[in-house]
């Protein structure tokens, strides 16, 4: 078999930071839990930060309950780490929801600003962020990082931006220079040198692997990381080391 078709340890992913399960009406793919685990195993992803789609679209409380039940189910080859959420359209209830998550040992909070129509800095968004940072939760932030970076900066926040497009990379690098806790996924860094630019400018500590499984094809992303012109130790950080520290 040709060398480029073979699988190597460089393609193994220890942690995927962007994983869903459940229905999403705008998508043709609905993935139940067992299908998701099989998909992750096929792509040699060992652990995933996973969240039920119900929390984004229907009910944050019901979604969190479903996520916690799924991630605490019988052991499997794939480790699922629960990600909670709150409804940004009901910020007054956020404190109670966040307390429930903290009591269950949840470390990650996903903010669905796009799905819930919160497209920038609003009083409700700022309130939720205040409450989450006070509880030392790690934020998984969707949308354009430029629209949320100023709210999150200067507060010691631990943030993973899930939708950093390569066209926005310059702005992210300027933010990351000032914020040790700002990270982004590699998913949309599709240029020939996107990953390398981040590593060379601010360090591999600012990147994590996130595939958006099951809505995106995983293979191109693992291949891009495999062939990135970076040191092996930097690849290990991106493929899981950085998330592992946050999980710990």
C-alpha positions in Angstrom: 0.0 0.0 0.0 1.3 3.5 -0.8 2.8 5.4 2.1 0.2 8.2 2.0 -2.6 5.7 2.4 -1.2 4.1 5.5 -2.2 5.1 9.0 0.5 6.3 11.4 0.7 7.3 15.1 0.7 10.9 14.0 -3.0 10.5 13.0 -4.1 9.3 16.5 -6.1 11.9 18.4 -6.1 11.8 22.1 -8.9 14.4 22.6 -11.5 15.8 20.2 -12.9 19.1 21.5 -15.9 19.4 19.2 -18.3 16.4 19.2 -22.1 16.2 19.1 -24.7 13.4 19.4 -28.4 13.5 18.7 -30.6 15.1 16.1 -30.0 18.4 14.4 -33.0 19.4 12.1 -30.9 21.5 9.7 -28.6 18.5 9.1 -29.2 15.2 7.3 -27.0 13.4 9.8 -28.4 12.3 13.2 -26.0 10.3 15.3 -27.0 8.2 18.2 -24.4 7.5 20.9 -23.3 4.1 19.8 -22.9 5.3 16.2 -20.8 8.2 17.4 -18.5 6.0 19.4 -18.0 3.7 16.4 -17.2 6.7 14.2 -14.7 8.1 16.7 -13.0 4.7 17.1 -12.8 4.4 13.3 -10.8 7.6 13.1 -8.6 6.7 16.1 -10.0 9.4 18.4 -9.5 8.1 21.9 -11.5 10.7 23.9 -14.1 13.4 23.1 -15.7 16.4 24.7 -19.3 15.5 23.8 -22.6 17.2 24.1 -26.2 16.4 23.3 -27.8 18.5 20.6 -30.9 18.8 22.7 -29.1 21.3 24.9 -28.5 23.7 22.1 -31.9 23.4 20.3 -34.6 22.5 22.8 -33.8 22.6 26.5 -30.5 23.2 28.2 -31.6 21.3 31.3 -32.8 18.3 29.4 -29.7 18.4 27.2 -27.4 18.5 30.2 -29.2 15.5 31.7 -28.9 13.6 28.5 -25.2 14.5 28.1 -24.4 13.4 31.7 -26.3 10.1 31.3 -24.5 9.4 28.0 -21.0 10.2 29.3 -21.4 8.2 32.5 -22.8 5.1 30.7 -21.0 1.7 30.6 -17.3 1.8 29.8 -16.2 1.7 26.2 -13.0 2.1 24.2 -14.0 5.8 23.7 -13.8 8.2 26.6 -16.6 10.8 26.5 -16.2 13.9 28.7 -19.4 15.8 29.4 -19.9 19.3 28.0 -22.7 21.4 29.5 -24.6 24.3 28.2 -27.1 27.1 29.2 -29.7 28.9 27.2 -28.3 32.3 26.4 -31.8 33.5 25.7 -32.6 33.0 29.4 -29.6 34.4 31.2 -31.4 34.8 34.5 -31.5 31.0 34.9 -27.9 30.6 34.0 -26.6 30.6 37.6 -28.8 27.7 38.6 -27.8 25.7 35.5 -24.1 26.3 36.1 -24.4 25.2 39.7 -26.0 22.0 38.6 -23.1 21.4 36.2 -20.4 22.1 38.7 -22.1 19.8 41.2 -21.9 17.0 38.6 -18.2 17.7 38.1 -18.6 19.2 34.6 -15.6 21.3 33.5 -16.7 22.5 30.0 -19.5 24.9 29.0 -20.4 25.2 25.4 -22.0 28.6 24.3 -24.3 28.2 21.3 -24.4 31.8 20.3 -25.1 31.1 16.7 -27.9 28.6 17.2 -29.5 30.8 19.8 -29.2 34.1 17.9 -26.7 35.8 20.3 -24.3 37.1 17.7 -22.1 39.5 19.8 -21.6 41.2 23.1 -25.0 41.5 24.8 -26.0 42.0 28.5 -27.2 38.4 28.7 -24.1 37.0 27.1 -21.9 39.0 29.4 -23.8 37.8 32.4 -23.5 34.2 31.5 -19.8 34.6 30.9 -19.3 36.3 34.2 -21.1 33.4 36.0 -19.1 30.8 34.1 -15.7 32.4 34.7 -16.5 32.8 38.4 -17.1 29.0 38.5 -13.8 28.4 36.6 -15.5 26.6 33.7 -13.7 26.2 30.4 -15.7 27.9 27.7 -16.2 26.4 24.3 -17.2 29.4 22.2 -18.7 29.2 18.7 -18.9 32.0 16.1 -16.4 34.7 15.0 -13.7 35.0 17.8 -13.5 38.7 17.1 -17.0 39.3 18.3 -16.4 37.7 21.7 -12.7 38.1 22.4 -13.0 41.5 24.0 -15.6 40.3 26.5 -13.5 37.3 27.5 -10.1 39.1 27.5 -8.3 40.2 30.6 -10.1 37.9 33.0 -8.0 34.8 33.1 -10.7 32.9 31.1 -9.9 29.5 29.6 -11.6 29.5 26.2 -11.6 27.3 23.1 -12.8 29.1 20.0 -14.5 26.5 17.8 -15.0 28.4 14.6 -11.6 30.1 13.9 -11.5 30.5 10.1 -8.1 30.9 8.5 -9.1 34.3 7.2 -9.5 35.5 10.8 -6.2 34.0 11.9 -4.3 37.4 12.2 -6.8 38.8 14.7 -6.7 35.6 16.7 -2.9 35.6 16.9 -3.0 39.2 18.2 -5.5 38.1 20.9 -3.6 35.0 21.8 -0.4 36.9 22.3 -2.2 38.7 25.2 -4.3 35.8 26.5 -2.6 32.6 27.7 -6.1 30.9 28.0 -7.2 31.6 24.4 -7.2 28.5 22.2 -8.8 27.6 18.9 -9.5 24.3 17.1 -7.7 23.3 13.9 -10.9 22.5 12.1 -11.0 25.6 9.8 -7.3 26.2 9.5 -7.3 24.8 6.0 -4.5 26.9 4.4 -1.1 25.2 3.7 0.5 26.9 6.7 -2.4 27.8 9.1 -1.4 25.4 11.9 2.3 26.3 11.4 1.5 30.0 11.7 -0.1 29.6 15.1 2.6 27.3 16.4 5.4 29.7 15.2 3.7 32.9 16.4 2.1 32.0 19.8 2.9 28.4 20.4 1.2 25.0 20.1 -0.5 25.6 23.5 -3.1 27.8 21.6 -4.4 25.0 19.4 -6.5 21.9 20.0 -8.0 19.3 17.7 -11.8 19.7 17.1 -13.6 17.9 14.3 -17.3 18.8 14.7 -18.2 15.1 14.4 -20.6 14.0 13.1 -21.3 17.0 10.9 -17.8 17.3 9.3 -15.4 14.8 7.7 -12.7 13.9 10.1 -10.1 12.5 7.7 -8.9 15.7 6.1 -8.4 17.2 9.6 -6.3 14.3 10.9 -4.2 14.4 7.7 -3.6 18.1 7.9 -2.3 17.7 11.5 -0.3 14.7 10.5 1.6 16.5 7.8 1.9 19.9 9.5 5.5 21.1 9.6 5.8 21.2 13.3 7.7 19.4 16.0 6.4 16.0 17.3 5.9 17.4 20.7 3.8 20.3 19.4 1.6 17.8 17.5 1.1 15.9 20.7 -0.1 19.0 22.5 -2.6 19.8 19.7 -3.8 16.3 19.3 -4.8 16.1 23.0 -2.2 17.4 25.4 -3.7 20.8 25.8 -7.3 19.5 26.4 -5.9 16.9 28.8 -4.6 19.6 31.0 -8.0 21.3 31.1 -9.7 18.0 31.8 -7.3 17.4 34.7 
